[in-house]
Amino acid sequence: MANENSMASTASPEQRIELASEAIRQMAEHAVFEPLPRQDRWLHHLSEATKAAPLQSLTIAFLLGVFLAHR
């Protein structure tokens, strides 16, 4: 690792770009950037429903929730 750092500090800009590109390719091959599985599916569905619902429906649901919370 120390050898790579010393080599990178003395390398030309083009060589540094090549070193960085190769490091990124290796990380991609090892699935470092693989997305995590969705654990909160209900939260995802709630988010999608909220985005799809019209404003009037959301207002009524909010007021109903406030009313029930005060009871």
Secondary structure as UniProt FT lines:
FT   HELIX           2..10
FT   HELIX           13..29
FT   TURN            30..33
FT   HELIX           41..52
FT   HELIX           55..70
//
